[in-house]
Amino acid sequence: MNVLLYALLTYLATAIISFAVVGVIVLVNKLCSAPKEKSS
């Protein structure tokens, strides 16, 4: 397998995983803060 292609796929996979983790954190934060109705 081409080294450049492998590096590109690894970089894309890392970006997608990190983006998914941030999305999950934001979603959990919204779900947790919604019922409390805090204005923080």
Contacts in CASP RR format, 6 or more apart in sequence:
PFRMAT RR
TARGET T0000
AUTHOR 0000-0000-0000
METHOD contacts of the structure
MODEL  1
MNVLLYALLTYLATAIISFAVVGVIVLVNKLCSAPKEKSS
33 40 0 8 1.000
END
